[in-house]
Amino acid sequence: MSLSLALLFVSFILLCATTLASDPDPVQDYCLPNLKSGKIRTPHHTILPCRNSSEAITNDFVFSGMKAPGNFTNMGLAAISVNPTIFPGINTLGMSFVRADLKVGGINPPHFHPRATEIAYIVKGSVYSGFVDSTNRVFARVIEQGEVMVFPRGLVHFQMNVGKKPATVFGSFNSQNPGMQKIPAAIFGSGINDKLLEKAFGLSPKQIAMMRRRFDK
């Protein structure tokens, strides 16, 4: 195989990989899902047929469910995730978003989104925010009201309210289905073998059991 042909082949493979890893491009102005029709399942997506565009109204493109915080967890975090299931107007547009509220000292524990990059905008408060890259380098600092931080797709990131008042963060994703996996729950709240966890983290069986009780929800 010639060098030019090899380079062309590699470029094609990279292009295909990038295409498969992102939301598909819309083929119409918008697609308000028809919840009364059956779902179409593909290897990567669950698709709802579109309603007739003549049935669309302004309220289909307005969401009012983020005016107040959601329910707080024992970590001091309240999150309202918005996707096409509850906001039909963003269906097929390759985006979703979240409102996160943090009590004083509250945390958004280490987690990652396998299918999206996130932009986090601090609406109010002072939030210690950061992410860890694939070389285990940490990029973190306190970001204040009006500042923005980006969390690259697939990288572990975290937030903690270090201010003296509650904080509010608005996050936006470049996928309508970003996915989320919380690191503590993925490790101790799943069915990973106890012996493996003991060896990986140097914990005793008693400590493993305690962590499982905390995160097995």
Secondary structure, DSSP 8 states (H G I E B T S, - for coil): --HHHHHHHHHHHHHHHHHHTS----SSS---B-TTS--EE-SS-EE--B--GGG--GGGG---TTSS-----TTSEEEEEE-TTT-GGGTTTT-EEEEEEE-TT-EEEEEE-TT--EEEEEEESEEEEEEE-TT--EEEEEEETT-EEEE-TT-EEEEEE-SSS-EEEEEEESSS----EEHHHHHHSS---HHHHHHHHT--HHHHHHHHHHH--
